[in-house]
Amino acid sequence: MIKLVRYFKKKVGVSIRPKTAISAIEPILQMVDMVLVMTVEPGFAGQEFILNCLPKIEELRKIFKKDIQVDGGINASTASEVRGAGANVIVAGTAVFGTKDYKEAIRKLRGGE
């Protein structure tokens, strides 16, 4: 699949669920552009961030120098934590679209108090 995506000159990403170990994707890390670390079980919006995913982000950052994206339970506080762990791309649905002031929500997610 990676070769097919590359054939069409597109970037490649892989995602892992909260219970998936980094070792499961290590063999393909050199072939991908981004890793998405899910910090909730996929399924529905508004779930609470799974705190024990932070060490996984830190572990990944030590061996992967490209984009690390995090999705699930992201708010201003957890955004700060995942950035500190090494993530450089965050996905925030409820934290933005569950407010009336999108601009202010995004500012807080970026670390502005």
C-alpha positions as CSV (number, residue, x, y, z in Angstrom):
1,M,0.0,0.0,0.0
2,I,2.8,2.4,0.8
3,K,4.4,1.9,-2.6
4,L,1.0,2.5,-4.3
5,V,0.5,5.8,-2.4
6,R,4.1,6.8,-3.2
7,Y,3.5,6.0,-6.9
8,F,0.9,8.7,-6.9
9,K,3.4,11.1,-5.3
10,K,1.4,11.4,-2.0
11,K,2.5,11.4,1.6
12,V,2.0,8.3,3.7
13,G,0.8,8.1,7.3
14,V,0.1,5.4,9.7
15,S,-2.1,5.5,12.8
16,I,-2.0,3.6,16.0
17,R,-4.7,3.0,18.7
18,P,-4.1,3.6,22.4
19,K,-3.3,0.0,23.0
20,T,-1.0,-0.5,20.0
21,A,2.7,-0.5,20.9
22,I,5.2,1.5,18.9
23,S,7.0,-1.7,18.1
24,A,4.1,-2.7,15.9
25,I,4.9,0.0,13.4
26,E,8.7,0.3,13.8
27,P,9.4,-1.8,10.6
28,I,7.6,0.8,8.5
29,L,8.6,4.0,10.2
30,Q,11.3,4.8,7.7
31,M,8.7,4.6,4.9
32,V,6.1,7.0,6.3
33,D,5.8,10.8,6.6
34,M,3.5,10.9,9.7
35,V,2.3,8.8,12.6
36,L,-1.1,9.5,14.1
37,V,-1.2,8.5,17.7
38,M,-4.8,8.1,18.8
39,T,-5.3,9.1,22.4
40,V,-8.9,7.8,22.6
41,E,-10.4,4.6,21.2
42,P,-11.6,5.5,17.7
43,G,-15.4,5.8,17.4
44,F,-16.9,9.0,18.7
45,A,-16.1,12.6,19.6
46,G,-15.9,13.9,23.1
47,Q,-14.0,11.1,24.8
48,E,-11.5,11.7,27.6
49,F,-7.8,11.8,26.7
50,I,-6.0,8.6,27.7
51,L,-3.1,9.8,29.8
52,N,-0.9,6.8,29.4
53,C,-0.5,7.6,25.7
54,L,2.0,10.3,26.6
55,P,4.9,7.9,27.1
56,K,4.1,6.4,23.7
57,I,4.5,9.8,22.1
58,E,7.8,10.4,23.9
59,E,9.0,7.0,22.8
60,L,8.0,7.6,19.2
61,R,9.7,11.1,19.1
62,K,13.0,9.5,20.1
63,I,13.0,7.3,17.0
64,F,10.9,9.3,14.5
65,K,11.9,12.7,13.4
66,K,9.0,13.5,11.1
67,D,5.4,14.6,11.9
68,I,3.7,13.1,15.0
69,Q,0.0,13.9,15.0
70,V,-2.3,13.3,18.0
71,D,-6.0,12.9,18.0
72,G,-8.5,12.3,20.8
73,G,-9.5,14.2,23.9
74,I,-7.4,17.2,22.9
75,N,-8.1,20.5,24.8
76,A,-5.8,23.3,25.9
77,S,-4.3,21.3,28.7
78,T,-3.8,18.0,26.8
79,A,-2.5,19.9,23.8
80,S,0.3,21.3,25.9
81,E,1.1,17.9,27.3
82,V,1.3,16.2,23.9
83,R,3.4,19.0,22.5
84,G,5.7,18.5,25.5
85,A,5.9,14.8,24.7
86,G,7.0,15.5,21.1
87,A,3.9,15.8,19.0
88,N,3.9,18.6,16.4
89,V,0.4,18.2,14.9
90,I,-2.8,18.1,16.9
91,V,-6.4,17.4,16.0
92,A,-9.1,19.0,18.1
93,G,-12.7,18.6,17.3
94,T,-14.8,19.2,20.4
95,A,-12.4,21.7,21.9
96,V,-12.9,23.9,18.9
97,F,-16.4,23.1,17.5
98,G,-17.9,22.7,20.9
99,T,-17.3,26.4,21.7
100,K,-18.8,29.6,20.3
101,D,-15.4,31.3,19.8
102,Y,-13.3,29.2,17.5
103,K,-10.5,31.7,17.3
104,E,-10.1,31.8,21.0
105,A,-10.2,28.0,21.3
106,I,-7.5,27.6,18.7
107,R,-5.4,30.3,20.4
108,K,-5.6,28.3,23.7
109,L,-4.8,25.0,21.9
110,R,-1.6,26.7,20.5
111,G,-0.5,27.6,24.0
112,G,-1.9,31.1,24.4
113,E,-3.3,31.6,27.8
